[in-house]
Amino acid sequence: MTSKQSKKTQGKKGGFFKRLLTLLAVLCAVLAVVVLTTMEDGQHFAALRRWLMYGESTATQDIYAYAADPANLYSRLGDSLLVVSPNTAQLLRDDGAILYSLQLNLESPQLSVGTRQAAVCDVGGGTLYLLDQNGIQRTMKTERGLSYYAARLNSGDYLAVTEQKGGYKARVSVYSPAGAPVFHFDSYDNYISDAVVTEDCRSVVMVSLESYDGAFASKLLTYDLDSAERTGEHPIRDGLVMDLACHGDRVLALCDKRFSITTLAGEPLLDRAYGNLYLHDYALGGDSFCALLLGRYQAGNICTLTTYSLDGDELASMELTEEVLDLSAAGEYLAVLYGDSLAVYDRTLTERARLEGTDYAGQIQMGDDGTVLLISGTSAWRFLP
């Protein structure tokens, strides 16, 4: 064998061994992911992902700071925190930098956040701002003298706007992420109080206020965005819808006197009347569950926390005697902020993590990545379970 042939053979062998080592490394990484995902329902993998994203836990370190205002609204927008008050909208980075600070003039701001956009609506006013990471993307106005009722973004950044309409009781309009109108519905007979686009961006669910069997009712109306035809309806007798969420084919409607889960077609799955209990808090953001906190007294710490599947089945229930300041759900986890601690549970109310000493936090936001944002009057920080 010549020297040239020998070098060529060695090169082929070296390339083969490099490819083999690369393949083995990829297989080990895939195997590790599979093992971590299957262990404890993926809890270890979620922890590894959080560690890779954020490093060590810094639960007591302030990472966002802002001016105190009792009217502040908070939400995550990407990796940043959006703080909205009647006068300003600030987007804060976790290193303390202010990405922008916008001057607003709102009477009653409502904040809704999608994936890349946020909608700030002046409920009862005539202005709506669409924000992104760079500031105001566009501003919307109602007809002169009329007002907005609600504005909601879904995870695909489709916007559903409910507003007054001259000559009608209400109008619902849906806009694409680029701002193009894709649907509108004018209501002649009944007021529409709220609307949200489904996660697949194919339908919109509206809340119509009307009567049913001689009593006040909220009726859920589902319309197809392409055909503009009604595809489902469901009356909620003796219930005023205060919040609304869609997960897949399920519609979750939180009312003043009951909680309802239906399909988009209107099939009832759960009708939970509160009876002589008081609604203290709730969480609708879980991927496969939701939670209600009901108490025997309007004020007091004796409450029952219950989780439900999106099919309407009760998953777990737990009696609480500690003061609960806030609830938040995302992904497969539910965060509960007590008077001086934070607990993270799964959908069966099995405790997965706890943080003692939450300083002056009064609000929390559970993230899809498994982290919890604790929010006080002047600062917010992240807890990594």
CORPE-V885401 format. One record per residue. N is the residue number from 1. BURIAL is I if it has 9 or more other ideal C-beta (glycine too) atoms within 8 Angstrom, else O. Layout:
# CORPE-V885401
N,BURIAL / N,BURIAL
This chain:
# CORPE-V885401
1,O / 2,O / 3,O / 4,O / 5,O / 6,I / 7,O / 8,O / 9,I / 10,O / 11,O / 12,O / 13,O / 14,O / 15,O / 16,O / 17,O / 18,O / 19,O / 20,O / 21,O / 22,O / 23,O / 24,O / 25,O / 26,O / 27,O / 28,O / 29,O / 30,O / 31,O / 32,O / 33,I / 34,O / 35,O / 36,I / 37,O / 38,O / 39,I / 40,O / 41,O / 42,I / 43,I / 44,I / 45,I / 46,I / 47,I / 48,I / 49,I / 50,I / 51,I / 52,O / 53,O / 54,I / 55,O / 56,O / 57,O / 58,I / 59,I / 60,O / 61,O / 62,O / 63,I / 64,I / 65,O / 66,I / 67,O / 68,O / 69,O / 70,O / 71,O / 72,I / 73,I / 74,I / 75,I / 76,I / 77,I / 78,O / 79,O / 80,I / 81,I / 82,I / 83,I / 84,I / 85,I / 86,I / 87,O / 88,I / 89,I / 90,I / 91,I / 92,I / 93,I / 94,I / 95,O / 96,O / 97,O / 98,O / 99,O / 100,I / 101,O / 102,I / 103,O / 104,I / 105,O / 106,I / 107,O / 108,I / 109,I / 110,I / 111,I / 112,I / 113,I / 114,I / 115,O / 116,O / 117,I / 118,I / 119,I / 120,I / 121,I / 122,I / 123,I / 124,O / 125,I / 126,I / 127,I / 128,I / 129,I / 130,I / 131,I / 132,I / 133,O / 134,O / 135,O / 136,O / 137,I / 138,O / 139,O / 140,I / 141,O / 142,I / 143,O / 144,O / 145,O / 146,I / 147,I / 148,I / 149,I / 150,I / 151,I / 152,I / 153,I / 154,I / 155,O / 156,I / 157,I / 158,I / 159,I / 160,I / 161,I / 162,I / 163,I / 164,I / 165,I / 166,O / 167,O / 168,I / 169,I / 170,I / 171,I / 172,I / 173,I / 174,I / 175,I / 176,O / 177,I / 178,O / 179,O / 180,O / 181,O / 182,O / 183,I / 184,O / 185,I / 186,O / 187,I / 188,O / 189,O / 190,I / 191,O / 192,I / 193,I / 194,I / 195,I / 196,I / 197,I / 198,I / 199,I / 200,O / 201,I / 202,O / 203,I / 204,I / 205,I / 206,I / 207,I / 208,I / 209,I / 210,I / 211,O / 212,I / 213,O / 214,O / 215,O / 216,O / 217,I / 218,I / 219,I / 220,I / 221,I / 222,I / 223,I / 224,I / 225,I / 226,O / 227,O / 228,O / 229,O / 230,O / 231,I / 232,I / 233,I / 234,I / 235,I / 236,I / 237,O / 238,O / 239,I / 240,I / 241,I / 242,O / 243,O / 244,I / 245,I / 246,I / 247,I / 248,O / 249,O / 250,I / 251,I / 252,I / 253,I / 254,I / 255,I / 256,O / 257,O / 258,I / 259,I / 260,I / 261,I / 262,I / 263,I / 264,I / 265,O / 266,I / 267,O / 268,I / 269,I / 270,I / 271,O / 272,I / 273,O / 274,I / 275,O / 276,O / 277,I / 278,I / 279,I / 280,O / 281,O / 282,I / 283,I / 284,I / 285,O / 286,I / 287,O / 288,O / 289,I / 290,I / 291,I / 292,I / 293,I / 294,I / 295,I / 296,O / 297,O / 298,O / 299,O / 300,O / 301,O / 302,I / 303,I / 304,I / 305,I / 306,I / 307,I / 308,I / 309,I / 310,I / 311,O / 312,O / 313,O / 314,O / 315,I / 316,I / 317,I / 318,O / 319,O / 320,I / 321,O / 322,O / 323,O / 324,I / 325,I / 326,I / 327,I / 328,I / 329,I / 330,I / 331,I / 332,I / 333,I / 334,I / 335,I / 336,I / 337,I / 338,I / 339,O / 340,O / 341,I / 342,I / 343,I / 344,I / 345,I / 346,I / 347,I / 348,O / 349,I / 350,O / 351,O / 352,I / 353,O / 354,O / 355,I / 356,O / 357,O / 358,I / 359,O / 360,O / 361,I / 362,I / 363,I / 364,I / 365,I / 366,I / 367,I / 368,O / 369,I / 370,I / 371,I / 372,I / 373,I / 374,I / 375,I / 376,I / 377,O / 378,O / 379,I / 380,I / 381,I / 382,I / 383,I / 384,I / 385,I
